[in-house]
Amino acid sequence: MHRVSRTIITLVPIAFAACAQSTNPQPTLAARANFWPAHPAGSVHTLMPSPTTVVYGGYDPAAAPVLRVASGDEVIVGAVSTCGARLLQPGVDTGTIEPAYRAIVAAAHDSTLRRGPGGHILTGPIFVDGAEPGDVLEVRIESIAIDLPFACNGFSPRGGFLPEDFPGVSRSRVIPLDLEHMVAHFSDSLGIAIPLHPFFGSIGVAPSPEQGRINSAPPGTHAGNLDNKALVAGTILYIPVHTRGALLEIGDGHAGQGDGEVDITALETSLRGRFQLIVRKDLHFDWPRAETPTE
């Protein structure tokens, strides 16, 4: 007999403060069997990043929703990488992800898209009908696909835990991803291959209206940039709701990561995920929590 138990994780701010359509191969995002009990599913929506469907650098209770869904609906969400221009490699076909990134950056440059105070490009906000302050939004992470055959990683003297070991040094690397075998080829000459376990580094809701727009980098009671490698497909994130509709935003795709972003980045890449969003009137949390199967 195969026995499955559940583990509830209380999430605290652990991030070390750090589209679209593609690609190679096309991601498969059908809902799969998971540990949670079935919840009646409603409509399935698709939301891909563009200058009119992202928030650049913040979680904002005043941001206009770009999608409205009912509790129980499923949403397929794409997210551009935080790597940005580092993935624009000459002679490399990265699919249509790059035009989307360029369009978003161009919109921020000409001030048609507000940028800041943080640097993450987050897809949303998604308004969930019935979500009110004091409720909990249950975000079931049904599946995640890597949307690009490359990731990037880098560090600088300005952040992370490497400046003392590399004073005054900056390094950046574009890393090929083997999506068939789910490994990153960090260095073939040294035999360094990193297993891929994709997850979204930032999944969060808007703060209270009194707080206004907040930086996308620090996590908090709104969840946000948790950078928690446990939040892979087949897990649940529970987020306290602070404003009507919750205003969910998703982004900061990681192909893999260790226990936090030691050098301030993970294997940064573009992801596409399928989520079921459920308003929980029966739960009341002060901080986000996660649920994951354990064997």
N, C-alpha and C positions, 0 to 999 in steps of 0.2 A: 504494500500500500504506500502510495506517495502522499506524504503529509505536508501541508503548508500552513505555516503560522504567519502572523502579521506583526510587524514592528512599527510602532509610532515614534517618529523622530520629532522632537521639539526643535525648531530651527531658530538659530540665533545668527546675528550678522557675522558671516565667516569670510565674505569676499575680501580679497586683497586688492580692492578697488582699482579693478579695471572699472536679384530676388526673384524673389522672383522666380522666374521659371528657368529651368535648366534641364537637363544637363546630362551628365555622364556617370552612371546610368540614370534613367528616369526613376524617381523614388516610388516605392510601393507603400501606400498609407492606408490600407484596409484595416479596420478595427480587428484586433486579435483577441484571443482568449486571455483574460487577466484574472487576478485573484479576487477582485471585488465582485459583489453581487450585481447582477444586471439591473440597470436603471432604464426605464422606458426612453428610447432615443427619439428625438424629434427630427428636425431638418438637419441637413449637412450643408455647411457653408464653406466657401473658400475665400481666404483673404491673403493676398500677396503684397509685398512691399512696393511702394511707389511714393512719389512726393506727396500724394494726397492721402496715403494710408499708413503713415508712420508718424511717430513723435520722436524728435531728434534731441536726445539728451536729458529727458526728464519724465517724471510721472506727474500728471497734471489733472487736477479735478475740474478744471475749466476747459479741457480739450474736448472738441466736438467728436462724438463717436463716429467711427467710419463703418461700423457694422452693429446691427442690433439683433440679438438672438434671444430665444426663450430658454428657460431653465431646462436642461436635458438635451439641448441641441449639441451637435458636434461641429467643430470648426477645424478646417485644415489651414494652417498658418505657415507662411514662409517668412524667412528673416534673412536679411543681408548680413554679411560678416562685419565684425568690427575692424577687420584688417584693412578694409578699404583698398586704397591704391596699391598696397603691397601685393595684392593678388593679381594685379594687372601686369602679367609677365609677357614680354614680347614673344610673339610666335606661339603662344599657348592658347588653345581654344578653351575658354572657360564658360562657354554658353552665354545665355542672355542675362546672366546675373550681373555682368559688368555694366551694361546700359542702364539697368535699374539703379545701381549704386551711383553711377555718374549723374543720373537725373536727380537723385535725392540730394547729392552734394551741390549740384548746380542750383537747385531750388533754395538751399540754405544760403548759398553765396549771394543770390540776388534777393534774399530776404522774403521770398514767397513761402518759405518754410522756416519757422523759428527754430533756432539751435541753442542748446544749452539748458541748464548750466553744466550738464555732463556730456559724455561723448557717445553714448550708445544709441544706435538707430533701432527703435522698437516698433514693431508692427501693432497697430491698434490706434485708438482705444476701441475695445469691444464692450458695448452696453449689454448687460444681461438683465432682462426683464425680471422684476420682482426682487432684485438685490437691493437691500437697504442697509444703512449703517447699523452695526450690531450683528448682522448676519455673517455667515461664513460662505465663501465661494469655494466649492470643491472642484478642483481642476484635475480631471483624470487624464493622465498622459498616456494615450492609447498606443501611439507609435511615433517613431522619429526616423527620418531618412536624411542622410547627408546629401546635400544638393550641389556639391562641387568637389572635384577630385583633388583639391589642394586645401591645405590649411597654412596658417602662419603662426609664428611665435617670435617674440622679441623682448628685449629688455633695454633699459637705459639707466643712467645714473640718477634719474629723478624718482624712481619708485621701486617697489619690490624689495627682496632680501638679498640681492646680488651686488649692490654698489660697493660694498666693502671688499668683495672678492675681485671685482672688476672696476676699479676706480676710474671714472672718466670715460668708460667704454660703453658703447651702444652696439647691439647686435640684432639682426633681424634675419629670419630665414623662412622661405616658402618651402613647405614640406609636401611631397606627393602622397596622396592617399590611395591605397589599394582597396577599393570598395568591394572587390570580390572576396578577398581574404580578411578584410576589416583590420588592416594594420596601416600605420603611418611609417614611411621609410625615412626616418630622421637622418640616418647616415648609413648607406650601404657599405662604405669602406670600413666603418667601425662595427658593422653588424648590429646597428641600433634600429629596431623595429618596435613601434609602440602600438599596443592593442587599442582599437577604437571602441569607445563607449559613448556615443553621442548624447548630449543633453543641452538644453537651453540654460545658459547662465543666468538669464534674467526673465522671470515670470512674476508679474506683480500687478497690483491695482493702484488706483489713485489714492493719495492721502486725503485727509479731510479738507474741505474747502478753506478752513482757517489756515492751513499750512501753505496753501498755494502750490505752485509748481516746485518740485524738489529734484535735486540732482539724481541722475540715473545710477551713479556709482555706488553710494553707500546703501546696503540693504537696511531694512527696518521692519516695522509692523505691517507695512504694505507688501512685504516680501521683496520683490525686485531682484537686485543683483546678488543673489545668494551664492552663485558659483558653487553649488553643491553637486558633486559628481554622482551622488546617489539618485538624483532625480532623472533617471533614464526612463525609457518607455516601460510601461507596466507599473508605474508608481503614481501616487496621488499627492497633490499639494493642496493644503487647506489654507486659505488666506482670509483674515478678517476683512470685512467690507467697511470702508470709511466714508463712502459717498454713494449716492443713488446710482444704481446700474453697475457698480464696481469699477468700470472702465479698465478692463484688463489689457495689458500690453505684454508682448512676448518678443524676445530677441536674444542677442549675444550667443550665437550658436557655437558650440564646442564639439569637436570630434572626439576629444578625450581630454583628461586633466588628472593631475594628482590631487593630493589633499590641500586644495587651495591653489591660488595662482602665485607661486613663489617668486617668479620673475615678472609678475603683473599681467601675464597673458597665459592662455591655455593653448590647445590646438584650435585656433580660431578659424571658423569656417561658416558656410551658409547651411542652414538646416530647414527642413520642412516637417512639421509635426501635426498630428491629429489629436484633438483634445475633445473631451466631453465636459461641458460646464454645467454644474448643478448648484442651485441656491439652497443652502442648508439653513433653515430657520431654527433647527433643533440644536445647533452647535453655536457656542459663544467662546471665542478664543481672543486673548490679548496679542498673541504672537502667532506667526505662521507655524504650521506643523506639516509633516509629511508622513505618508504611510507606504511601506514597501514590503513585498513578500520576502520571507527568509526561509531557508531550508535547514 
